[in-house]
Amino acid sequence: MAVSAPTRTRAAPLLPDDIRHMRAALALAERNLGRVWPNPSAGCVVVHGGEVVGRGWTQPGGRPHAEVEALARAGEAARGATVYVSLEPCCHWGRTPPCTDALTAVGVARVVYAVDDPDPRVQGKGAARLRAAGVAVTAGVLAEEAAALNEGFFRRMRDGRPMVTLKLATSLDGRIATHTGASRWITGPLARERAHLMRARHDAVMIGIGTAIADDPLLTCRLPGLEDRQPVRIVVDSRLRLPLTSKLVRGAARAPVWLVTLPDADATRAAAYEDCGVTVIRVDPREPGTIDLDDALAELATRGLTRVLVEGGGRLAAALLRDDLVDHLAWFRAPAVIGGDGIPAAVAFGIDAPDAAPRFERTGQLDLAPDLLELYRRREPD
């Protein structure tokens, strides 16, 4: 099911600069994608007398919220101002007071927001509280863009799972490695840099145990200046085969590592991982010996994850596609042909007829010479 923005009736008319300032708020919201889970990433712009007097965005870990940051920068200029925020201001107590209270306390005159917060503790209640306090409210400005930006949070709230992006790096004929298992490097430096940027913008990176054993990856973001943006590293490992000497286990104290396994996985080995700082997560099987990925993603959502980047291998990719759990594809294609004995991007998963295959629509492409990145999103049934 697609994540879409709820429709709302605007309580106040649009003004000439509303869309421009909302676009600025959305740009601010993008800054910390991948660092704010379990919260959404919001941006906020405070405007007084036609001038921007404060900007803010959700901080790492989800606090402080964008509104609080922007109001602090605006100071006294916030009184009588118009506030643009990419998500409905919260109205409930969590680790911090409600943003609606912060807005009314400083005396803002108007709040313009993009999309309702799908959290049932908010979901229209924030706007109602502002109106009750005498603040003019305009809702629904660039709602679709705002919902797309926070698709992971919306999915977690509505579907009980994070957004899943499947990243593939293949030859033109869809192979991720040669028949010997060699895969370094199919794509070039620009493609690999873009993949690291994707890691920085997701809460977690997930791989299957086959890829973990074959490649012994770090799964970290190693772009200069973004070393502090480290995703949770997740391995789907039904029998706890990940070597205790792997780079992932040895680095678990520096960046989180979660192993998703079955309830009957060896308790002694699980304890050894935990002694190394690895979190072991047990989920029910889909069938004997196979992890139920629906349940696995639901469990990741309960732990706060909203955006998961899947990097392989072919079995995990096929299982997610089979179960209709892939929301986006990021397909890096190298101008090379490996041949039919190479390892496929997705192993067989029982498609009998073309119209039964998972379908996607292309949303963009990027030239990363010599490679090409194609972006797709799940195509909804007609």
C-alpha positions in Angstrom: 0.0 0.0 0.0 1.4 3.4 -0.9 1.9 6.0 1.8 -0.1 9.0 0.8 -0.8 12.3 2.5 -4.2 12.7 4.1 -6.4 15.4 2.5 -7.4 18.3 4.7 -9.5 21.5 4.2 -7.3 24.5 4.7 -8.6 26.7 7.5 -6.9 29.8 6.1 -6.0 30.8 2.5 -2.6 30.5 1.0 -0.4 33.6 0.8 2.0 34.3 -2.0 5.2 33.1 -0.2 3.7 30.1 1.6 4.9 27.5 -0.9 8.4 29.1 -1.1 8.8 29.0 2.7 7.4 25.4 2.9 9.9 24.2 0.3 12.6 25.7 2.6 11.2 23.8 5.6 11.2 20.5 3.6 14.8 21.1 2.6 15.7 21.5 6.2 13.8 18.3 7.1 16.0 16.3 4.7 19.2 17.2 6.6 18.9 14.6 9.3 17.1 11.7 7.6 18.6 8.5 9.0 19.6 10.2 12.3 16.2 10.9 14.0 14.5 7.6 14.4 12.1 6.7 15.9 10.9 10.3 15.1 10.1 11.8 11.8 12.5 14.4 10.4 10.9 17.9 10.3 12.0 21.3 9.2 10.7 24.7 10.4 11.0 28.3 9.2 9.9 31.3 11.2 9.0 34.4 9.2 8.2 37.9 10.6 7.5 40.9 8.5 8.5 39.1 5.3 11.9 38.1 6.7 13.2 34.7 7.9 14.1 35.1 11.5 14.6 31.5 12.5 15.3 28.0 11.1 15.3 24.6 12.7 15.3 20.9 11.9 14.9 17.8 14.0 18.1 17.0 15.9 19.8 13.6 16.1 17.8 11.1 18.1 14.6 13.0 17.4 15.0 15.8 20.0 14.8 18.7 20.1 12.1 19.1 17.5 12.4 21.4 14.5 9.9 24.0 16.0 11.8 24.3 19.2 15.1 24.8 17.4 13.6 27.5 15.0 11.9 29.4 17.8 15.1 29.5 19.9 16.9 31.0 16.9 14.1 33.5 16.3 13.9 34.7 19.9 11.6 37.7 20.5 11.0 38.0 16.7 8.8 34.9 16.9 6.0 36.9 18.5 3.4 37.6 15.8 5.3 35.5 13.3 4.2 32.9 10.8 5.7 29.5 11.3 6.2 27.0 8.4 6.7 23.4 9.5 6.8 20.3 7.3 4.8 18.2 9.8 1.8 19.0 12.0 3.2 20.2 15.4 3.0 17.6 18.1 0.6 18.1 21.0 1.6 15.4 23.5 4.2 15.0 26.2 7.2 12.8 25.4 10.7 13.4 26.5 10.0 17.1 25.8 6.9 19.3 26.1 4.5 19.6 23.1 5.5 21.9 20.2 2.0 23.4 20.2 2.7 24.7 23.7 6.0 26.2 22.6 4.4 27.9 19.6 1.5 29.4 21.6 3.8 30.4 24.5 5.8 32.8 22.3 2.7 34.2 20.6 3.1 33.1 17.0 0.2 34.4 14.8 0.0 31.7 12.2 1.2 28.2 11.6 1.4 26.6 8.1 2.2 22.9 8.0 2.4 20.4 5.2 0.9 17.2 6.4 -1.0 15.7 9.4 1.2 13.7 11.7 0.0 10.0 11.4 0.9 9.3 15.1 -2.6 8.8 16.7 -1.4 10.9 19.6 -1.3 13.9 17.2 -3.2 13.3 13.9 -5.2 16.6 13.7 -5.1 17.3 17.4 -2.1 19.5 17.1 -3.9 21.8 14.6 -7.0 21.8 16.8 -5.0 22.9 19.9 -3.4 25.7 17.9 -6.7 26.9 16.7 -8.2 26.8 20.1 -5.4 29.0 21.3 -6.2 31.6 18.6 -3.5 30.7 16.2 -4.5 30.8 12.5 -3.7 27.4 10.8 -3.2 26.5 7.2 -2.7 22.8 6.5 -1.9 20.7 3.5 0.8 22.8 1.8 3.0 20.5 -0.3 1.5 17.6 1.6 2.6 14.9 -1.0 6.2 16.0 -0.9 6.2 16.0 2.9 4.6 12.6 3.1 7.2 11.2 0.7 10.1 12.7 2.7 8.9 11.0 5.8 7.6 7.8 4.2 9.5 5.6 6.6 7.8 7.2 9.6 4.4 7.1 7.9 4.8 3.4 7.2 5.8 2.6 10.7 2.7 4.4 12.0 0.3 3.0 9.5 1.7 -0.4 8.4 3.7 -1.4 11.5 7.0 -1.7 9.5 9.7 0.5 8.2 10.1 1.7 4.6 12.3 -0.8 2.7 14.7 0.3 -0.1 16.4 -2.5 -2.0 19.8 -1.5 -3.3 21.3 -3.6 -6.1 24.7 -3.2 -7.8 24.7 -5.4 -10.9 26.0 -5.9 -14.4 23.7 -5.1 -17.3 22.5 -8.7 -17.2 21.5 -8.5 -13.5 24.5 -10.3 -11.9 25.9 -9.3 -8.5 29.0 -11.5 -8.8 30.8 -13.9 -11.1 30.4 -17.7 -10.8 33.3 -17.7 -8.3 31.5 -15.2 -6.0 33.9 -12.3 -6.9 32.0 -9.0 -6.7 34.6 -6.3 -6.1 34.1 -4.1 -7.9 31.2 -4.4 -10.4 30.4 -0.7 -10.1 32.8 2.3 -10.0 33.8 4.8 -7.4 31.0 7.3 -8.0 28.4 4.6 -7.6 30.0 3.3 -4.4 30.1 6.9 -3.0 26.4 7.3 -3.7 25.7 3.9 -1.9 27.5 5.3 1.1 25.3 8.4 1.0 22.3 6.2 1.0 23.5 4.4 4.1 23.8 7.8 5.8 20.2 8.6 5.0 18.8 5.3 6.3 18.3 4.2 9.9 19.7 0.7 9.1 21.4 -1.4 6.5 20.3 -5.0 6.2 22.0 -8.0 4.5 21.6 -11.7 4.5 24.0 -14.1 6.1 25.3 -15.4 2.8 26.5 -11.8 1.9 27.9 -11.3 5.4 30.0 -14.5 5.2 31.1 -14.0 1.6 32.0 -10.3 1.8 32.8 -9.7 5.5 31.5 -6.1 5.1 31.6 -3.2 7.5 28.3 -1.6 6.2 29.3 1.8 7.5 29.2 5.2 5.9 32.7 6.2 5.1 32.2 9.5 3.3 34.4 12.4 4.5 32.3 14.6 6.9 29.6 12.0 7.4 31.4 9.5 9.6 29.1 10.3 12.4 26.1 9.0 10.4 26.3 5.3 11.1 23.3 3.1 10.5 22.3 0.1 12.5 23.9 -2.9 10.8 21.4 -5.8 10.5 22.1 -9.4 9.4 19.3 -11.9 8.8 20.9 -15.1 10.2 18.5 -17.9 11.0 21.1 -20.2 12.5 23.6 -17.6 13.9 26.4 -18.5 11.4 28.0 -15.0 11.4 31.6 -15.5 12.5 32.5 -14.0 15.8 35.7 -12.8 14.1 33.8 -10.9 11.4 34.2 -7.1 11.0 30.6 -6.6 12.0 30.9 -8.4 15.4 34.3 -6.9 16.1 32.9 -3.4 15.4 29.7 -3.8 17.3 30.9 -1.6 20.2 31.4 1.3 17.7 28.3 1.0 15.6 25.2 -1.1 16.4 24.8 -4.6 15.0 21.6 -6.6 15.2 21.2 -10.2 14.3 17.7 -11.4 13.3 17.4 -15.1 14.0 14.9 -17.8 14.9 13.5 -18.6 18.3 15.4 -21.9 18.5 18.8 -20.5 17.6 21.6 -21.7 19.8 21.4 -19.8 23.2 25.1 -20.2 23.9 26.2 -18.7 20.6 23.6 -15.9 21.1 25.2 -15.1 24.4 28.6 -14.9 22.8 27.3 -12.3 20.3 25.7 -10.3 23.1 29.0 -10.4 25.0 30.5 -8.6 22.0 27.8 -6.0 22.0 25.6 -7.5 19.3 21.8 -7.4 19.8 20.1 -10.7 19.0 16.5 -10.5 17.9 14.4 -13.6 17.6 11.4 -13.8 15.3 9.0 -16.6 14.3 9.7 -18.7 11.2 7.7 -18.3 7.9 8.3 -22.0 7.4 10.7 -24.4 9.1 14.2 -22.9 9.1 13.2 -19.6 7.4 12.7 -16.3 9.1 9.3 -14.6 8.5 10.4 -11.2 7.0 7.0 -9.6 7.7 7.5 -10.4 11.4 11.1 -9.3 11.3 10.3 -5.9 9.8 7.5 -5.5 12.4 10.0 -6.2 15.1 12.4 -3.6 13.7 9.6 -1.1 13.7 8.8 -1.8 17.4 12.5 -0.9 18.0 12.0 2.4 16.3 13.4 1.9 12.8 11.7 3.8 10.0 14.0 3.5 7.0 15.9 0.2 6.1 18.3 -0.1 3.2 18.7 -3.7 2.0 22.1 -4.4 0.3 21.8 -8.1 -0.5 22.1 -10.9 -1.2 20.0 -12.6 -3.8 18.1 -14.8 -1.4 17.1 -11.9 0.9 16.2 -9.7 -2.1 14.0 -12.5 -3.6 12.2 -13.1 -0.3 11.4 -9.4 0.2 10.2 -9.1 -3.4 8.1 -12.3 -3.1 6.4 -10.9 0.0 5.8 -7.5 -1.5 7.9 -5.8 1.1 10.1 -3.6 -1.2 8.9 0.0 -1.4 11.8 1.4 -3.5 14.5 0.0 -5.7 17.9 1.7 -6.2 19.5 -0.2 -9.1 23.1 0.6 -9.9 24.0 -0.8 -13.4 27.5 -1.2 -14.6 28.3 -1.4 -18.3 29.4 -5.0 -18.2 28.0 -8.4 -19.0 28.9 -11.3 -16.7 26.8 -14.1 -18.1 24.4 -16.7 -17.0 26.8 -18.5 -14.6 27.1 -15.3 -12.5 25.2 -14.9 -9.3 21.8 -13.2 -9.9 20.5 -10.1 -8.0 17.5 -12.2 -6.9 17.2 -15.9 -6.8 14.2 -17.8 -8.1 11.0 -17.0 -6.1 8.3 -18.8 -8.0 6.8 -16.4 -10.5 4.7 -18.4 -12.9 3.4 -15.6 -15.2 4.8 -12.1 -16.0 1.7 -10.3 -14.6 2.4 -11.9 -11.2 5.8 -10.3 -11.0 6.4 -7.4 -8.6 6.0 -4.2 -10.6 7.8 -0.8 -10.1 7.7 2.6 -11.8 10.8 4.6 -12.5 11.1 7.8 -10.5 14.5 9.0 -11.7 18.0 8.2 -12.9 21.4 9.5 -12.3 24.6 9.2 -14.4 27.4 8.0 -12.3 29.8 7.4 -15.1 30.6 4.8 -16.1 27.5 3.5 -14.2 23.8 4.4 -14.1 21.6 4.6 -11.0 17.9 4.0 -11.7 15.4 4.7 -9.0 12.0 2.9 -8.8 9.1 2.8 -6.4 6.5 0.1 -6.1 3.7 0.4 -8.6 0.3 0.2 -6.9 -2.5 -2.0 -8.5 -4.9 -0.1 -10.8 
